[in-house]
């Protein structure tokens, strides 16, 4: 895997909310020199390209454990799912029917699955934020180039004040998102990442991405809706990224909990 000869995907979720461990029904049963996995995983990225999958399972006594199931060992069925955006990343569900996994394919110790999930969500949250920032910057770059080339009423679009103001607002939004992203990355490099601040960054950068790309489509006009233009691609991917970053209500819950504590407390 380190040489890039094989691909590995994470398969934790069994519902729309990856953090809802109560929905996880996939089990791992010790059998002989390894485990037998039974269950189903949803929304697995790169599902059809991967040679192995990190599976979050529930053991009878030890609790949550993560195992690496190799596709070549049999028992894994892949069901691809078509989606609106991010089409370059295959997506789908896994059906695990008596998949054999040797003990040596266990990630860490037994019962450490929750710690792995929490770390994964933080790292993937940072990755998604950085990707969203890059998409917003790419949309702005293409908008600037287009506005300098496209003419309306005998003038370049970039010469109209309303377009200038739209581009300025887009640039400001992106710089705020960049600050969030870099500060979060700095915290991670220093060994800590507050979940509340991570959710703030996901909420803000997701909003900025949708706003910037939507404005870019408006400036492109009818051409922004055409598949020949990259901005149409950006528009579809922006909504997919926003979903990946998390729903607004979910992120607000995390932020509010960090600020107010449990609402059930007296």
WOUR-V606913 format. One record per backbone hydrogen bond with DSSP energy under -0.5 kcal/mol. CO is the residue of the C=O (numbers start at 1). NH is the residue of the N-H. E is the energy in kcal/mol with one decimal. If there is no record, write none. Layout:
co={CO	CO}
nh={NH	NH}
e={E	E}
//
This chain:
co={1	7	7	9	11	13	16	17	19	20	21	23	26	27	29	31	33	34	35	36	37	37	38	39	41	43	44	44	46	46	51	51	52	53	53	54	55	55	57	57	58	59	63	64	65	66	67	67	68	69	70	71	75	75	77	78	79	86	88	90	90	91	92	93	94	94	95	95	96	96	99	101	102	103	105	106	107	109	112	113	114	115	116	117	118	119	120	121	122	123	124	125	126	127	128	129	130	131	132	133	134	135	136	137	138	139	140	141	142	143	144	145	146	146	147	150	152	155	156	157	160	161	162	163	164	165	166	167	168	169	170	171	172	173	174	175	176	177	178	179	180	181	182	183	184	185	186	187	188	194	195	196	197	198	199	200	201	202	203	204	205	206	207	208	209	210	211	212	213	214	215	216	217	220	221	222	223	226	229	229	230	231	232	233	234	235	236	237	238	239	240	241	242	247	248	249	250	251	252	253	254	255	256	256	257	262}
nh={4	51	52	54	56	42	18	20	21	23	24	25	58	38	36	34	103	31	101	29	98	99	27	96	94	45	47	92	49	50	71	72	9	55	69	11	57	67	59	65	28	63	59	113	57	107	55	69	70	53	73	74	77	97	95	80	93	89	90	46	47	81	44	79	41	96	77	97	39	98	37	35	105	106	68	108	66	112	116	117	118	119	120	121	122	123	124	125	126	127	128	129	130	131	132	133	134	135	136	137	138	139	140	141	142	143	144	145	146	147	148	149	149	150	158	157	155	152	159	160	164	165	166	167	168	169	170	171	172	173	174	175	176	177	178	179	180	181	182	183	184	185	186	187	188	189	190	192	191	198	199	200	201	202	203	204	205	206	207	208	209	210	211	212	213	214	215	216	217	218	219	220	221	223	224	225	226	229	232	233	234	235	236	237	238	239	240	241	242	243	244	245	246	251	252	253	254	255	256	257	258	259	260	261	261	265}
e={-1.5	-2.0	-1.3	-2.8	-1.4	-2.6	-0.8	-1.6	-1.6	-1.4	-1.4	-0.6	-2.0	-1.9	-2.1	-1.2	-1.6	-3.0	-2.2	-2.3	-0.9	-2.0	-2.5	-3.2	-3.1	-0.5	-0.9	-1.0	-1.1	-1.4	-2.8	-0.5	-2.0	-0.8	-2.9	-2.9	-0.6	-2.5	-0.5	-2.4	-1.7	-0.8	-3.2	-2.6	-3.1	-2.8	-3.6	-0.8	-0.6	-2.3	-1.7	-1.4	-0.5	-3.0	-2.6	-0.5	-2.4	-1.6	-0.6	-2.5	-0.7	-2.8	-3.2	-2.5	-2.4	-0.5	-2.6	-0.7	-2.4	-0.6	-2.3	-3.2	-2.1	-1.8	-2.4	-0.7	-0.5	-1.4	-1.6	-2.4	-2.6	-2.1	-2.5	-2.5	-1.6	-2.5	-3.0	-1.8	-2.2	-2.3	-2.6	-2.1	-2.3	-2.3	-2.5	-2.3	-2.2	-2.1	-2.3	-2.4	-2.3	-2.3	-2.1	-2.6	-2.1	-1.9	-2.6	-2.1	-2.4	-2.7	-1.3	-0.7	-1.0	-3.0	-2.4	-2.4	-1.4	-3.0	-1.8	-1.8	-2.1	-2.6	-1.8	-2.5	-2.1	-2.4	-2.2	-2.3	-2.2	-2.3	-2.1	-2.0	-2.0	-2.1	-2.4	-1.9	-2.0	-2.4	-2.8	-2.4	-2.2	-2.4	-2.2	-2.2	-2.1	-2.4	-1.6	-2.6	-1.7	-2.4	-2.1	-2.0	-2.5	-2.5	-2.6	-2.8	-2.8	-1.8	-1.8	-2.5	-2.6	-2.0	-2.4	-2.9	-2.5	-2.3	-2.1	-2.2	-2.2	-1.8	-2.1	-2.3	-1.4	-1.2	-1.3	-1.4	-1.2	-1.6	-1.1	-0.8	-2.1	-2.1	-1.7	-2.4	-2.6	-1.3	-1.5	-2.7	-2.2	-1.7	-1.9	-2.4	-0.9	-2.4	-2.7	-2.0	-1.6	-2.2	-3.0	-2.3	-1.9	-1.5	-3.6	-0.6	-2.0	-1.6}
//
